[in-house]
Amino acid sequence: MPIYRRLPKRGFVKPNRADWNEVNLGRVQSAIDKGRLDAAKPVGIAELTAAGLVGKPRDGVRLLGKGELKAKVEFVVDHATKSATAAVEKAGGSVSLVAARAVPAEAAKDDGAEK
């Protein structure tokens, strides 16, 4: 029997999927309490990396709503869940989303249009 019939087929992995850095609000609050993160300045990927909440910058930051946020913080992230946005606004802060990644001109072309 050929090898391609012997090996299991386990779904599809999208080759250009986004790999997010996920950060919970509870971890952000603990970093603020410990003094590793300044709540007075806007918090983005560079500040989260310097505070040790994010290992290395990937495709962007996704803000998750697990935990409680007490400090008034302005976030500049790529994606935020509804619960995280609601919790930040309840604490008096704001969430601003960075524009999506630019699509290269070659990928934007529709190859099937020219016949």
Steps between C-alpha positions, in 0.01 A plus 500: 500500500640845413624726783239770435226250579672372815549838668209665682343811361431748775343811357633817347753747636471844348851601388455877551301501822563772757701400806387732781655583833211453742498709816238482774390805697586331829865466397508864390363609839758291688779656290366847586485411869860373494621816325611329178239684290412870511124557478541871423651431156330321208563125514600329175711207388830667593387575857359150547826346377706721735275402793545130426135431415583413139796286401564625149290714268314280254216618275352724768334508841159360584356636825288249692251577776599245765576667832417835652645835400497779759736753340409751232704379200508596134570196281627505143451143377416310182193318635292510818208284607168659590541407866850651513381823336208523743725440803755762389230760437338418835833577670518833317751404232475461125587247233617618159556247226794515263414475131518153347815384327538623144441240231779484240403616151564154350258336744233764440479421127226268388677248278176344377370826349726494194395235250 
